Amino acid sequence: MNKKIFYLNLIAIIFFSMLAINLSNAQGSIQLQTVYSINIEIFKNDNVILNSISAANATISHFPTVDTDYKIKVLSNDGQELFNNNLGVSFVISLDPVGIIETNSTTINPRVPFYANAKYIEIYHSGKKILNIDLSKQFCNKNSLCDLGENQYNCPEDCKIKEGINFGFYVYATIAIIATIALFFLFRLKRRQSFANLSQKWK
């Protein structure tokens, strides 16, 4: 009975160890999709009104695959282009039963990827910059908390760089210790069985 209990415990230890490894790997690979959600009104004369901007966990917008006159870009502090895509902008709407109506402005709500080193979001029309959003002025509330959308680049006051704790190392170290202990007891059990068998032969 003791032998069966030992093997059952050993199987349970191996099972939960493998489960911990899988959970650790899954936690490292799955990341929430943080995006910048922007609501802007664009006019035909290239005036742009920023109604709102926020950081949220959501999906990235589906941008046109064909070239359009309007572009949206995400830039780093040193001017590196992190994201560049077409914007679907139309000043024509269809209303029943009136039909097609041309408008002087249109409102769009693009959602672009969040980048840790993002500094600016810019809108272009035919190569002309018509909107520049300084993310540090939109998100850095200087409340000593690193809120969603803030990072060490656009809000160094709230998001100071800290050395992270390597939880993965401690998980694997714990698993290794448990496995070593299990193997040690298994070796002792086999050794006792060998001595017992040898004793029976000499009797």
N, C-alpha and C positions, 0 to 999 in steps of 0.2 A: 504493500500500500504506500509506503514512504517513497519507493522508487517511482510509482505512477504519479504521485503528487509532485515530486521533483521535476519530472519531465513535463508535466502540465504547466508548472510555473516557468520552466525554461521556455516552452513554446509561447507562453503569454508575454514573457519579457522580450523575446525576439519580435513578436507581432507588434507590440506597442512601440518598440524601438524603431521598427520600419515605418510605422504610422507616424511617429514623431519626425522622422527624416522627410517623409512625403509632405507633411504639413509645413515643415520648415522651408522646403523647396518651393512649395506652392505659394507661401506667403512672400517669398522673395521674388517670384515671377509675376504674380498678379498685382497690378497697380491700378488704383482708381484713375479714371480719365479726367484730369483737371483741365478745364478750358477757360478761356476768356470769352465771356458772352457780351457782345457789344450791340447796342441799339442806337442807330444813327439815322438821321434824315438827310438825304442828299438832294440838292437842288440842281436844276439844269445849268445854272450859271457857276457851278462848282463850289457853291457854299455848302458847308456841312455842319450840322448840329449834332453834337454828341449828347444823346438823351440819357444814356446810362451805360455803365460798364461794370461787370462783376466777374468774380471767379467762382466757378461752380463745377460740380461733378456731373458731367453730361457727355453727350457725343459731339464729335466735330461735325460741322455743317458739311453738306454735300455741295461742293463748289463745281462750277461749270468746267467741263473738260476741254471745251473749245476756248480759244482766246477771245476775251472781251476787252472793252475799252477801260474797264475798271479792274484794279488790282488791290489786294490787301497783303501787307507784309508785316512780319514780326522781326524786329532787329534787336541785337544785343547792345550793350553799352559802348562797345568799340565798333559798332556799325556792321557787324557780321549779320548776314541775312539768314535767319533761322527758319522762316516760313514765307512762301510766296505763292499766291494762288489767285485765280480769277474770281471776280465778284459778278453775280447776276444782278444788274441794275436795269430797271425798265420804268419808263415814265408813261406807260400805256396800261390802262386797266379796262376790263370788259365788264359792263354792267347790263343785266337784262332788265327791262326791254330796251334800254337806251342804246346799248351797243358799246363801241370802243370810244374811250375818252382819254385824251392826253392830259397829263397832270404836270404841274410845275416842280413837284418834288415827289420823292418816294422814301419810304422807311424800310430799312432792312435790319436783320438781326443775325449777323454772322457769329459763329462760334469757332474760334481758332485755338490751336493747341497751346497749352501752358508750357513755358520753358523756364527753367530755374534762372537762367541768365538773361531773360528777356527784359528790355528796357523801354522800347517804343513799339507802338502799333501804328502803321501808316496806311493811308488810303491814297491811291493814285488814279488819275483819269487821263488817259492818253499820254502817260509818262510824266504828268504834272502832279506834284504832291498837293492834295487838297485837304488832308487831315493828318495831324501828328498828335498821337496820344502818348504822353509821358506817364508811364505806369507808376513811377515813384510818386507822382502827384495824385494819382487816383487811388492808390492802395495803402500808402504808408501813413497810418493814422497815429504812429508814435505812442502806442499805448503799452509798450514793453512786452507785447504778445505778438508772436509770429503768426498772424492770421492767414486764412486762405487767400492766395493771390500775392502775398508778401514773401519776399525772399531776401537773401543777403545782397542781391544786386539792386533791386528796386526799393528796398527798405532795410538798410544795414542797421538802422537804429533799433528796430524790433527783432531782426533776425540775425543775431550774431552767430558766427560759425562755431559750432561746438563739436567736440570729438564724440562720435557716436559709439554706442556700446555694441560690440560684435556678438549679438545673441546667437548667431549660427555657431560660433566657436564653442560656446557653453553648451549648446544642445548636443553637438557632436562629441564633446568631451564627456558629457554625462552618459551618453549612449555607450561610449567606449569603456567607461568605468563599469557600467552595468554588465556589459558583455564579458569583460574580464572576470568579474566576480562570478558570473554564471559558468564560465569555462573552468574556473578554479574549482568550484564545487562539483562540476561534472567530472573533472579529473580525479578528485578525491573519491567520488562515488565509484568510479571505475576501478580505482586502485583497491578500494575495500572489497569490491566484488572479486577481483583477481586473487587477493589474499584468502578470501572465503573459499573460492573454488580450489585453490591450492591446498588449503587445510583439509577439505573434504577428500581430496585424492590421497592424502597421507594417512587418513584415518583407516 
